Amino acid sequence: MTGPETVTVGVPAFRGERFIAETLASVAAQTHADLEVLISLDGPDPATEEACRPFLDDPRFRLVVQPENRGWVGNFNWLVDRAETAFWCYLQQDDLWDPTYLQALVTAGRSHPEAAVLYCDMQTFGEREQPVTMPSVGGSSSGRQLALLYDHHAAVPLRGICRLRALRDAGRLRVHEVDSFASDTVWMSAMARAGELVRVPETLYFKRFHDANVHTAWARWPEERRVHGWVVHCAEMLDEALACEATVEERRLLYDATLHRLVTARRAPEYLPDHLRTDAGRQQLLGAFFDVVRDRARPDLPALLGTDWPGLRRTTRRWRRSYAAD
């Protein structure tokens, strides 16, 4: 039996024997006891399965071993598809929660019925130690998308609790050919279409950095792969943003904001080499972006922006000149 404040915790696991017991212990210690925990082990892995086994004596915990490897996005999406309770949240196999983490977010949810996601501040530890915060994202639907395009990259709300209705509206993480680079950040835009992203200003989530993190691996990619991943990411951010309710003028602002994100990588500087921050480099980036958008974006993109494909190309080139002038 589940209630209006039941939280399902989805834990995707893969070669997680080093840390997953500590992670699950932090879930078991939650003061908000109305929870269910579903661990999805991404392919047979006796060591990780053995680390999880002591927690299965608690009827709130369940482990499913996938017969084949789904990859990090596929495993995440498998868990999303099985969300049924009022709230759902994702916990990485190596991160930790303060005992009051769920209680604080569920309590905040009572005061913010409009929120699609409620999340707290993070503190990283391990190979990198720093606080990570992200302001609430409110306002109109298009305004929320603008805020995400200009100001946010770290997918902090992904570590919050999501209302089931918003999760259903947003759907799964996107899959693309560059190892689904930054699909977690694009997911924030999908959730922001469903409602506000509300910050609870307490540091209750602890993100572990180590040599096997997915994000750590992205930063080590060869330059060409990092740049292509960044271009595809910006195209997907635009696609999500344009799915919100907006006027033609608002959509043009969203397009401009996407171009700004593309050429500055202000919140993700490690993915954009210095030589692409020159005028010639920006021209190269914009050309690559336009090609990706034309090939994979919604076919009605020019119409949404009140133009056609040749007109959109001219607009993109003019934007570069105006950006350089500023």
C-alpha positions in Angstrom: 0.0 0.0 0.0 1.4 3.4 -1.0 0.3 6.8 0.1 0.4 10.4 -1.1 4.0 10.9 0.1 5.5 7.5 -0.8 8.9 7.9 -2.6 10.3 5.3 -4.9 14.1 5.4 -5.0 15.6 4.1 -8.3 19.2 2.9 -8.0 20.9 2.0 -11.3 23.9 -0.2 -10.5 26.9 -1.3 -12.5 30.2 -2.6 -11.1 29.2 -0.8 -7.9 30.7 -3.2 -5.3 33.1 -0.5 -3.9 30.5 1.9 -2.7 26.9 0.7 -3.1 26.5 -0.8 0.4 27.4 2.7 1.9 24.9 4.3 -0.5 22.1 1.9 0.4 22.8 2.3 4.1 22.2 6.0 3.7 18.8 5.2 2.2 17.9 2.8 4.9 18.7 5.5 7.5 16.2 8.0 6.1 13.8 9.6 8.6 11.1 9.6 5.9 10.4 5.8 6.1 7.6 5.8 3.5 9.8 4.6 0.6 10.4 1.8 -1.8 13.9 1.1 -3.2 14.3 -0.6 -6.6 17.9 -1.5 -7.5 18.5 -2.3 -11.2 21.8 -4.2 -11.6 22.9 -3.6 -15.2 23.8 -7.2 -16.2 25.0 -10.1 -14.0 27.5 -8.9 -11.5 28.0 -11.3 -8.5 30.2 -8.8 -6.5 27.7 -6.0 -6.6 24.8 -8.3 -6.1 26.5 -9.6 -2.9 27.0 -6.1 -1.7 23.3 -5.4 -2.1 22.1 -8.6 -0.5 22.1 -7.6 3.2 19.6 -4.8 2.4 17.1 -7.2 0.8 16.0 -8.4 4.3 14.2 -5.0 4.4 10.9 -5.5 2.5 11.2 -2.0 1.1 14.3 -3.0 -0.9 14.2 -5.0 -4.1 16.9 -6.0 -6.5 16.5 -6.8 -10.2 19.4 -8.2 -12.2 19.1 -7.3 -15.9 19.9 -10.2 -18.2 21.9 -8.0 -20.5 23.8 -4.7 -20.2 21.5 -1.7 -21.0 24.0 1.1 -20.6 23.7 4.0 -18.1 20.8 5.6 -19.9 19.0 2.4 -20.7 19.2 1.3 -17.0 18.0 4.7 -15.8 15.1 4.6 -18.2 14.1 1.1 -17.1 13.7 2.4 -13.6 11.8 5.5 -14.8 9.3 3.2 -16.6 8.5 1.5 -13.3 7.7 4.6 -11.3 4.3 4.3 -9.7 4.3 6.2 -6.4 3.6 9.9 -5.7 7.3 10.7 -5.9 10.3 9.1 -7.7 13.9 9.9 -7.3 17.2 8.7 -8.7 20.3 7.8 -6.6 23.6 7.0 -8.1 25.2 3.9 -6.7 28.1 5.8 -5.2 26.4 8.9 -3.7 25.1 9.5 -0.2 22.1 11.1 1.5 21.9 12.9 4.8 19.3 11.0 7.0 16.8 14.0 6.6 17.2 14.2 2.8 13.8 12.7 1.8 12.0 14.3 4.7 13.1 17.8 3.8 12.1 17.4 0.2 8.7 15.8 0.8 8.0 18.5 3.4 8.9 21.2 0.8 6.6 19.5 -1.6 3.6 20.3 0.6 4.3 24.0 0.2 5.0 23.8 -3.5 2.3 21.8 -5.2 3.3 23.4 -8.5 6.8 21.9 -8.4 7.8 19.2 -10.8 11.0 18.6 -8.9 12.2 19.4 -5.4 15.9 19.2 -4.9 18.6 20.3 -2.4 22.2 21.6 -2.5 25.0 19.1 -3.1 28.5 18.7 -1.7 31.0 16.7 -3.7 33.7 14.6 -2.1 36.4 12.2 -3.1 38.6 13.4 -5.9 36.8 16.8 -6.0 35.4 18.7 -3.1 33.1 21.7 -3.7 29.5 22.8 -3.0 27.1 22.6 -6.0 24.0 24.7 -5.9 21.3 25.6 -8.5 18.7 28.3 -8.0 15.0 27.4 -8.3 13.7 27.6 -11.8 10.3 29.2 -11.9 8.2 31.7 -13.9 6.5 31.0 -17.3 7.2 27.8 -19.3 9.4 29.6 -21.8 11.1 31.6 -19.0 12.1 28.4 -17.3 13.7 27.2 -20.5 15.6 30.4 -20.9 17.0 30.2 -17.4 18.2 26.6 -18.0 19.8 27.5 -21.4 21.7 30.5 -20.0 22.6 29.6 -16.5 22.6 25.8 -15.9 24.6 22.7 -16.8 25.1 20.6 -13.7 22.0 18.4 -13.4 21.3 19.1 -9.8 17.5 18.6 -10.0 18.1 15.1 -11.3 19.1 14.3 -7.7 15.8 15.5 -6.3 12.4 14.0 -6.0 10.1 14.2 -9.0 6.3 14.2 -8.9 5.0 11.2 -10.8 2.8 13.3 -13.1 5.8 15.5 -14.2 7.9 12.4 -14.7 5.3 10.9 -17.0 5.1 14.2 -19.0 8.9 14.5 -19.3 9.6 10.9 -20.2 12.9 9.2 -20.5 16.4 10.4 -20.8 17.4 10.9 -24.5 19.7 8.4 -26.2 22.2 9.6 -28.8 25.4 8.5 -30.5 27.8 10.4 -28.3 27.3 8.1 -25.4 24.2 10.1 -24.5 26.5 12.9 -23.4 24.7 15.4 -21.0 21.3 13.7 -21.4 20.8 14.3 -17.7 21.0 18.0 -18.3 18.6 17.9 -21.2 16.2 16.0 -18.9 16.0 19.1 -16.7 14.5 21.0 -19.6 11.9 18.2 -20.1 11.0 18.4 -16.4 10.8 22.2 -16.5 8.1 21.9 -19.1 6.0 20.0 -16.6 6.5 22.5 -13.7 8.9 24.5 -11.6 12.2 23.2 -10.3 12.3 24.1 -6.6 15.4 24.3 -4.5 15.5 23.5 -0.9 18.6 25.4 0.4 20.1 22.7 2.6 23.1 20.5 1.8 21.7 17.0 2.1 23.1 15.3 -1.0 26.7 14.1 -1.3 28.1 13.3 -4.7 31.2 11.1 -4.8 33.8 11.9 -7.5 36.1 9.0 -8.5 37.9 7.6 -11.5 34.9 5.6 -12.8 32.3 8.4 -12.9 30.5 8.8 -16.2 31.0 12.6 -16.1 34.7 12.2 -15.3 35.1 10.0 -18.4 33.4 12.7 -20.6 36.0 15.2 -19.7 38.8 12.8 -20.8 37.4 12.3 -24.3 39.4 13.4 -27.3 38.7 17.0 -28.3 36.7 16.1 -31.4 34.3 13.8 -29.5 33.8 16.4 -26.7 33.0 19.1 -29.2 30.6 16.9 -31.1 28.9 15.9 -27.9 28.5 19.5 -26.9 27.0 20.5 -30.3 24.5 17.6 -30.1 23.7 18.5 -26.5 22.8 22.1 -27.4 20.7 20.9 -30.3 18.7 18.6 -27.9 18.4 21.5 -25.4 16.8 23.6 -28.2 14.5 20.8 -29.1 13.2 20.4 -25.5 12.9 24.2 -25.1 10.8 24.6 -28.2 8.4 21.9 -27.1 7.1 24.3 -24.4 4.1 26.7 -24.9 5.6 29.9 -26.4 5.0 32.6 -29.0 7.2 33.0 -32.1 9.1 35.8 -30.4 9.7 33.7 -27.3 10.9 30.8 -29.5 13.4 33.2 -31.2 14.7 34.2 -27.8 15.1 30.5 -27.0 17.0 30.0 -30.2 19.3 32.9 -29.4 19.9 31.5 -25.9 20.8 28.1 -27.3 23.4 29.8 -29.6 24.8 31.6 -26.6 25.1 28.4 -24.7 26.8 26.7 -27.7 29.6 29.2 -28.1 30.3 30.0 -24.5 29.8 26.7 -22.6 29.8 29.0 -19.6 28.7 26.4 -17.1 30.7 23.6 -18.7 34.0 25.1 -19.8 35.9 21.8 -19.9 34.0 20.6 -23.0 34.9 23.6 -25.2 38.6 24.1 -26.2 40.0 27.7 -26.2 40.5 27.8 -29.9 36.7 27.5 -30.4 36.1 30.6 -28.3 37.6 32.8 -31.0 35.5 34.3 -33.8 36.6 31.7 -36.3 36.0 29.0 -33.7 32.5 30.2 -33.0 31.8 30.2 -36.8 32.9 26.6 -36.9 30.7 25.7 -34.0 27.6 27.5 -35.4 28.1 25.7 -38.7 28.3 22.3 -37.0 25.3 23.2 -34.9 23.2 24.2 -37.8 24.0 20.9 -39.6 23.0 18.9 -36.6 19.8 20.8 -36.1 18.8 20.5 -39.7 19.5 16.8 -39.7 17.8 15.8 -36.4 15.6 18.6 -35.1 11.9 18.7 -35.4 11.2 19.3 -39.1 8.9 22.3 -38.4 11.8 24.2 -36.6 11.9 27.1 -39.1 8.1 27.5 -39.0 8.2 27.6 -35.2 10.7 30.5 -35.5 8.7 32.3 -38.3 11.1 31.6 -41.1 12.4 28.9 -43.5 15.7 26.9 -43.5 17.7 29.5 -45.7 16.3 32.3 -43.5 17.3 30.4 -40.3 20.8 29.9 -41.6 21.1 33.7 -42.3 19.8 34.4 -38.9 22.4 32.2 -37.3 25.2 33.9 -39.3 23.9 37.3 -38.3 23.8 36.2 -34.7 27.5 35.5 -34.8 28.3 39.0 -36.1 26.1 40.6 -33.4 27.7 38.5 -30.7 31.2 39.5 -31.8 30.1 43.1 -31.8 28.9 42.8 -28.2 
